[in-house]
Amino acid sequence: MRVLPVFSALFLSALAICQDPAPTQNPYPAPIERSADVIRVAFTEFASIPAVPGQPQAARMMLLVDEPGTRRLFVNDMVGPLYSVSYDGKTVTRYLDLNAPEWGYAVESRGGERGFQSFAFHPQFNERGKPGYGKFYTYSDTSQFGNADFDTPGKQHSHDTVLLEWTAKNPAAAKYDGGKPKQLIRWKQPFGNHNAGHVTFNPLSKPGAADYGLLYLGAADGGSGGDPFGAGQNLKSGFGKILRIDPLGSNSKNGKYGIPAGNPFVKNGPAALGEIYAYGIRNIQRLFWDSKTGAMFMSDIGQNAIEEISPVKAGANLGWNIWEGSLRFHSRQGAIPGNARADKSMLYPVVEYDHVDPLLQGNVAIIGGFVYRHSAVPQLTGKLVFGDNPSGEIFYVNADRLPEGGSGAIRRILLDDHGTAKTFLEVIRAKNTQQGVRPASRADLRFGVGPRGELFLLNKHDGTIRMLVASKSSRSAR
């Protein structure tokens, strides 16, 4: 046998130490607990949203928002309509259709990720005489190109995303009665996935507070896979960010919105966009706040390894595409195990789960979420609730003892369907059978919160909004 020289052996040993471990899609091999501490909640069918004529599927519901000034809920269909829903769920009215030709912004809704993404009402929407009176905002993909405010370096151009400001003459009117929208921002999207995200005002901010009336925008990284243009870490890019703007201001580059003086990168000058609130985002789904602590959170869909709920702070780097969750990002093959959360300059998740967990059957994408501080559904009080979009699994962790990443603290929430514990997907499939249509293969779960702590579940497959209610049996093994 040939013996390697000592120096060659030392070199190979050092090389082995320096080499990264093999990437994995299963960095958390202990599965999410199936049966311990399962919370069981009941539900009622609250309202039905009609399918758009000519569309081959039920309403593709994305978001439910309470508008307290006019005492209505609003919910959008990804294809283009925005509906109002009375507080008792009995009256559903089409309030606005983004596809109407008079607006000039036809919604691009092909595929699973493009469409009417999100909307938000100004907190002064129903306060006559205030600058935000009658104003609301829509965030949608459009097939009509225009001059972009934010672009990526590549030559690809799939479609555009637009943030529009609408002004109703009478906010309480059954249907939108205002004129054409004002375009605030336009993104030139290179790919057909990872487009836009959530748009919202901080619901905890009161008049006179620095954050009051400022609009948060989740802007995904532009799509494809792995963030090919490095947008997430580029402070000059409007992609892969949480942006914060004053929609009623005018000191932006295009003069159509304001950049708040308190934004963390305003003083960086040309080295960073003043609109950026936080960065290192991949495919943000929802922003939400804890009314007890004031903490802000986001849900961010992972590449091929880790789904995450992360805290958000002004100026924070959430890691993408250097980190995927608590681990270093590698490629489509997964994340690199070891050296978790090693860079202390990053802000890491509070909870995360991987793509190989048997509970999720390989169909994985996180959706947040809310921190529940109400009493209408007492089983959920004090819980941070989130879910898995395709599988319809609903989860919680203790909001007062948040974990530091990983999946060990995640527990399930099951739905009580006439005495039988079911996942949300199982509930949808049962409804599909009643409707005489092919049972859904995925849930496309979304959450909504009402004015008195009512909790709602949305999906894209049966047109039904469901409201969670307290179950007689609060905990259930399965």
Secondary structure, 3 states (H helix, E strand, C coil): CCCCCHHHHHHHHHHHHHCCCCCECCCCCCCCCCCCCCEEEEEEEEEECCCCCCCCCCCCEEEEEEECCCCEEEEEECCCEEEEEECCCCCEEEEEECCCCCCCCCECCCCCCCCEEEEEECCCCCCCCCCCCCEEEEEEEECCCCCCCECCCCCCCCEEEEEEEEECCCCCCCCCCCCCCEEEEEEEECCCCCCCCCEEECCCCCCCCCCCCCEEEEECCCCCCCCCCCCCCCCCCCCCEEEEEECCCCCCCCCCCECCCCCCCHHHHHHCCCCEEEECCCCEEEEEECCCCCCEEEEECCCCCEEEEEEECCCCECCCCCEECCEEEEECCEEECCCCCCCCCECCCCEEEECCCCCCCCCCCEEEEEEECCCCCHHHCCEEEEEECCCCCEEEEECCCCCCCCCCCCEEEEEEECCEEECHHHHHHHHHHHHCCCCCCCCCCEEEECCCCCEEEECCCCCEEEEEECCCCCECCC
